[in-house]
Amino acid sequence: MPQENQLLKQSSVSFGWLVKMAWRDSRKNRSRLFLFISSIILGIAALVAVYSFRDNLTRDIDDQAKILAGADLTLESRKPADQKMIDTMGIEQSAERNFASMLYFVKSEASRLVQIRALEGNYPYYGNIETTPTQAAKDFKKGRKALVDKTLMLQFNAKVGDSIKVGALKFKIEGILDKAPNQTGISASVAPIVYIPLQYLPQTGLTKIGSRIQYKYYIKYSDKTNVDKLVKDLQPVFEKQNLDYETVSSKKENTGRSFRDVNRFLALAGFIALLLGCIGVGSAIHVYIGEKLSAIATLRCLGLKAKQAFFIYLIQIVFIGLIGAIAGSALGTLIQFALPAVLKDFIPVQITMQISWMAILQGVTLGIIISVLFALPSLLSVRRISPLNALRASFESHKETADPLKWLVYFFILLFVFVFTYLQMSGWLEALVFTGSVVFAFLLLFGVSKLLMWLVKKIIPNSLSYLWRQGFANLYRPNNQTLMLTVSIGLSTAFICTLFFVQGILINRVTLSSGENQPNMVLFDIQNSQKDAIANLARSYSLPVMNQVPIVTVRIEEINGKTAADLAKADSLSSAKPNNRETKRENQNEPSQRAFSGELRVTFQDSLTDAETLVKGKWIGEVKAPENIVYVSLEENYANRIKVDVGDKITFNVQGMMIPTIVGSLREVNWSRMQTNFRVVFPKGVLEDAPQFNVLMTKVPNSQISAKFQGAVVRSFPNVSVIDLDLILKVLDELLTKIGFVIRFMAAFSMATGWIVLISAVITSKSQRLRESVLLRTLGASRKQILTITALEYLFLGALAAGAGMILALGGSWALAVFSFESSFAPPILPIFILFISVVALVVFTGVFSSRKVLNQPPLEVLRRDS
Amino acid sequence: MHKNPILDIQNINKIYKSAGKSLTVLHQINFSISKGSTVAITGPSGSGKTTLLGLCAGLDQPTSGEIILNSHPLSGRSEDELAAIRNQNIGFIFQNFQLMPTLTALENVMVPMELRGEKNIRNYALDLLDKVGLADRADHYPVQLSGGEQQRVSLARAFSNKPAILFADEPTGNLDGETSDKIEKLLFELNTQAGTTLVIVTHDMELAAKTGRIIRLKSGEILSDEVQSSAKASLLNS
């Protein structure tokens, strides 16, 4: 039937007309649409800032890797390397010994544990040791002079020219050390550095056998030398001498790797802000589409197809998403200039900030995708708006059925979150855990808000005054914002509170470890000959000797007959045959190559301590005859990490002497106890004659006695180092403050987003509020009464959201405390209360302030508009 | 049975199901309307007038029965096919005007023609606005117009796609007496000029009396279907 076909021909509406219609339709709503989309601006800004920072950092690490390394090749070992070999390497060499030691300030008679670096040669060959005055970096090597870290100088009120004592020798402070090569603010606060000339080290008396000295050699090669190739050829020699090495390119790789983790954290924190904003966008679009119901229905009556109606609004969302993403990217590009200041304590390189077009492109793409994705559930319902709504709004309820496409969109949203997280974390499990946690948090807040709405509906008594009843009723009546605001405010509150609580848990954990009978001071580097004298000194100050253990430094040479080289060879063979499952499975059971890297500090004892529990095998505390088998005990988690079990054979290299052992038992260790704990414990009768140092633990009653005792120890036993709990707490507090600042900086994006979502929600619901308050005004309600109802509604809403967020944070922090930190969790009541009040006050203020226009609107104007 | 009907309603039933219960809104409705006639569907609130209008205009599907509009059977069609039929054949006037608040008066009138993909329609739309006396308000938004003016824009829009049949749902229900009279007059004038079939749903018997035929509904059934005497006379004369 051609006439029929002609009549039913597809309406020839062009894409251009849809764009025109989208433009026309947005006319009266542009500021509102921009407000919706402003929720994602901060999230995008955070991500673009992080991505730009990452790009700049990667470039700067590449450019400054030589300065970072200071030399073309760095060799490192626990014992001196073959000096003849070193002398033949490269065109110039420098040597450094570094170790922890007590530093004594002569003028103030104070002491503190520092990291001594005894240097010889012209290191650094690239970059500088930054000092005040500048010349001090070179001059200190010309005499008995030292460079002292600037924080130490401040802490002990020291001045250039003052005297310090390292071990038995006095040095003059030649300059203030502002920045050592490859040093960050964080590393300076954990272990402040003091440089002395290497030639004076023997006279300090700190280099006796058993001292924990790290030997470093810095080599400079000519520009033409291919250092990486050279190192590859020399690898067997280095391994033979137990020398760790680092070239400029491996330094670049290592530094980049450590910053990848920081960037991942920053990107995920930004992503949380973005997700929060997206929830806001999704919810606002839902209300927006609801308001468009009658216009869409009329257009449908006039012959617009469902798909075309959908496209009109999709075009609007894509467009505002694009604007939001561009605005976010522009803001992010500005914020990236703040990130180096935020992260200054963690960055070892000089950051040069440039605009990263790649980061901007990523931000814009992400902004569009995510705004469309979160608006889609509401947009899809446009397809289902019946033209009958133009006649009668209630028709829609008769046709409400599930839309499978919506479920598909929800699936895509989850998939998007998962894929994005995976791209940040590069691990399926981590991405799954993150996505799961986000979904769990959303569901929990969703559940809490639903439950509370239900409860409010059920339990609010009619005897309450009208204003209170109306305020409560606003929480559950149709088109309320309770759910969305609970999720967004709740999530940002939860985020902030968790950070705060975890910081508290970490501090508590250290503080608690100094319980009644727990030691709070550790003395280490005690030579065997000094053992008794130190114990006596402690007793003379009425301090108990709570724990005195010997420590021996060892290396693992072989596990079940295989060396590190054997495993590396097997590994390279299996990676050459990627499809060989058999080989792969075999390798999974091989010991980890990590077992061979680095040194282990072990002890020997005849029985287990209070902090140790046997979980597998049998503890044998003594080897009675030299020919007997040596059964060692490993800490359970360490054994898992290096993939060994009871019965496996391990050969230890004890300062050049090979000692074959068998893993006899596995122990669980309570690391939270402040006492010496070890990954590997030997029985008595094996290591007694090995080079060793001792550790003594005691409990000092107060800081005065602590200072006096430390002074006495440093004066009589200059090689002995002291750590007291105050120092640990101080370092931890400093560290957490610095990390906390970065976390708070990123969390601020979530908080600000939550706030924007709140404003957006209030303004979105304004038209409805307007009608109601006008009706109430017409019925005789005073301005004050309407203001009270509005304030009460936001008071309940704020309390609900902040409460739900805090429940989430308390639950999360408790779980972290119990399962991750193995500590107890006592919620800090006063901060919780202050935080709760602050969030609620902010919500009430924002709600009432944004609604003030409603209160000031003349009723007639609204009634006329409504008619 | 009318010869050459523009709208033929055959055994229409409409039942809504809600919370497990069935509610019969329309029961065994039969009538047909011939081209060019004017018909009023009247009845008390809840009698099923608006539901019937929605079914006649292809805005909803009946539970059973058949509706043939301008030779197009409406049952079994997709929403998009129905949209095309509406765009080609039907004009609407609503009680609450239903103008797009974000479109100017002129743009509101142009929309049905734009949906048909017609070009160079601006002058025609302006002519229509001129006919309803609003040429000087073409660039005003609905909120800037009075109720009567809004309904006049709505009339211009309804006639813009030269519909075969025009459905008006309580066209004067939101207007005062004087404005109502003006709108009614304009509606019948435009209808006569265009030769469009006019179906008005109203409970205003004065307005109904101005049409040629009154179908009275009560509780979802046709109570009476009368051709008006003046209309009878004009039919006999013709």
Chai-1 contact restraints between the chains, C-beta under 6 A:
chainA,res_idxA,chainB,res_idxB,connection_type,confidence,min_distance_angstrom,max_distance_angstrom,comment,restraint_id
A,L7,B,Q88,contact,1.0,0.0,6.0,A-B,restraint_1
A,L8,B,E81,contact,1.0,0.0,6.0,A-B,restraint_2
A,L8,B,A84,contact,1.0,0.0,6.0,A-B,restraint_3
A,S11,B,A84,contact,1.0,0.0,6.0,A-B,restraint_4
A,S11,B,L115,contact,1.0,0.0,6.0,A-B,restraint_5
A,S12,B,G117,contact,1.0,0.0,6.0,A-B,restraint_6
A,V13,B,L115,contact,1.0,0.0,6.0,A-B,restraint_7
A,W17,B,E114,contact,1.0,0.0,6.0,A-B,restraint_8
A,R24,B,T102,contact,1.0,0.0,6.0,A-B,restraint_9
A,R24,B,L103,contact,1.0,0.0,6.0,A-B,restraint_10
A,D25,B,T102,contact,1.0,0.0,6.0,A-B,restraint_11
A,R27,B,T102,contact,1.0,0.0,6.0,A-B,restraint_12
A,K28,B,T102,contact,1.0,0.0,6.0,A-B,restraint_13
A,A295,B,M100,contact,1.0,0.0,6.0,A-B,restraint_14
A,T298,B,Q98,contact,1.0,0.0,6.0,A-B,restraint_15
A,C301,B,F92,contact,1.0,0.0,6.0,A-B,restraint_16
A,L302,B,V111,contact,1.0,0.0,6.0,A-B,restraint_17
A,L302,B,P112,contact,1.0,0.0,6.0,A-B,restraint_18
A,G303,B,A83,contact,1.0,0.0,6.0,A-B,restraint_19
A,G303,B,R86,contact,1.0,0.0,6.0,A-B,restraint_20
A,G303,B,N87,contact,1.0,0.0,6.0,A-B,restraint_21
A,G303,B,L115,contact,1.0,0.0,6.0,A-B,restraint_22
A,L304,B,L115,contact,1.0,0.0,6.0,A-B,restraint_23
A,K305,B,D80,contact,1.0,0.0,6.0,A-B,restraint_24
A,K305,B,A83,contact,1.0,0.0,6.0,A-B,restraint_25
A,A306,B,E79,contact,1.0,0.0,6.0,A-B,restraint_26
A,P387,B,L59,contact,1.0,0.0,6.0,A-B,restraint_27
A,L388,B,G54,contact,1.0,0.0,6.0,A-B,restraint_28
A,L388,B,L59,contact,1.0,0.0,6.0,A-B,restraint_29
A,L388,B,D60,contact,1.0,0.0,6.0,A-B,restraint_30
A,A390,B,F94,contact,1.0,0.0,6.0,A-B,restraint_31
A,A390,B,Q98,contact,1.0,0.0,6.0,A-B,restraint_32
A,L391,B,T50,contact,1.0,0.0,6.0,A-B,restraint_33
A,L391,B,G54,contact,1.0,0.0,6.0,A-B,restraint_34
A,L391,B,D169,contact,1.0,0.0,6.0,A-B,restraint_35
A,R392,B,T50,contact,1.0,0.0,6.0,A-B,restraint_36
A,H398,B,Y16,contact,1.0,0.0,6.0,A-B,restraint_37
